[in-house]
Amino acid sequence: MQPLTPNWRTSSYTGTENCVEVADNEPMKVMVRDTKARSLGVMAVQPAVWTAFVEFARER
């Protein structure tokens, strides 16, 4: 099976000066990148790790 093409989206919670994009359409990983510096690469984490991060961030 070939990897899916990332479906990048920008969070509705990010401002125009500090945007991140997230692609979570693959079942085994969530990818995150800087909108303004896409060429710097992508960080990939397991879906459970991303869920824990989002829940933590919501509490702040």
C-alpha contacts under 8 A as a table, 3 or more apart, distances in Angstrom:
res1	aa1	res2	aa2	distance
3	P	26	E	7.65
4	L	25	N	7.52
4	L	26	E	6.52
6	P	23	A	5.46
6	P	24	D	7.54
6	P	25	N	6.68
6	P	26	E	7.70
7	N	22	V	7.89
7	N	23	A	5.08
7	N	24	D	7.12
7	N	25	N	6.28
8	W	21	E	5.91
8	W	22	V	5.42
8	W	23	A	4.55
8	W	24	D	7.93
9	R	21	E	5.27
9	R	22	V	5.46
9	R	23	A	6.41
10	T	14	T	7.49
10	T	19	C	6.98
10	T	20	V	6.10
10	T	21	E	4.50
10	T	22	V	6.39
11	S	14	T	5.61
11	S	19	C	7.59
11	S	20	V	6.96
11	S	21	E	6.64
11	S	22	V	7.44
14	T	18	N	6.35
14	T	19	C	5.26
14	T	20	V	7.14
15	G	18	N	5.69
15	G	19	C	6.08
16	T	19	C	6.10
19	C	34	D	6.40
19	C	35	T	5.51
19	C	36	K	7.29
20	V	32	V	6.79
20	V	33	R	5.68
20	V	34	D	4.69
20	V	35	T	5.21
21	E	32	V	5.67
21	E	33	R	5.36
21	E	34	D	6.30
21	E	35	T	5.94
22	V	30	V	7.04
22	V	31	M	5.66
22	V	32	V	4.65
22	V	33	R	6.71
23	A	26	E	7.81
23	A	30	V	5.85
23	A	31	M	5.11
23	A	32	V	6.57
24	D	27	P	7.46
24	D	29	K	6.84
24	D	30	V	4.62
24	D	31	M	6.45
24	D	47	P	7.96
25	N	30	V	7.52
26	E	29	K	5.79
26	E	30	V	6.92
27	P	30	V	7.98
27	P	47	P	7.50
28	M	46	Q	6.21
28	M	47	P	6.66
29	K	44	A	6.05
29	K	45	V	5.46
29	K	46	Q	4.72
29	K	47	P	5.57
30	V	44	A	5.49
30	V	45	V	5.36
30	V	46	Q	6.13
30	V	47	P	5.74
30	V	50	W	6.89
31	M	42	V	6.30
31	M	43	M	5.57
31	M	44	A	4.35
31	M	45	V	6.54
32	V	42	V	5.66
32	V	43	M	5.15
32	V	44	A	6.34
33	R	37	A	7.83
33	R	38	R	6.21
33	R	41	G	6.61
33	R	42	V	4.90
33	R	43	M	6.35
34	D	37	A	5.25
34	D	38	R	5.53
34	D	40	L	7.85
34	D	42	V	7.95
35	T	38	R	5.71
37	A	40	L	5.71
38	R	41	G	6.05
38	R	42	V	7.68
45	V	49	V	6.34
45	V	50	W	6.50
46	Q	49	V	5.32
46	Q	50	W	6.47
47	P	50	W	5.08
47	P	51	T	6.14
48	A	51	T	5.07
48	A	52	A	6.21
49	V	52	A	5.17
49	V	53	F	6.25
50	W	53	F	5.05
50	W	54	V	6.18
51	T	54	V	5.18
51	T	55	E	6.17
52	A	55	E	5.19
52	A	56	F	6.13
53	F	56	F	5.07
53	F	57	A	6.10
54	V	57	A	5.04
54	V	58	R	6.13
55	E	58	R	5.18
55	E	59	E	6.60
56	F	59	E	5.39
56	F	60	R	6.93
57	A	60	R	5.34
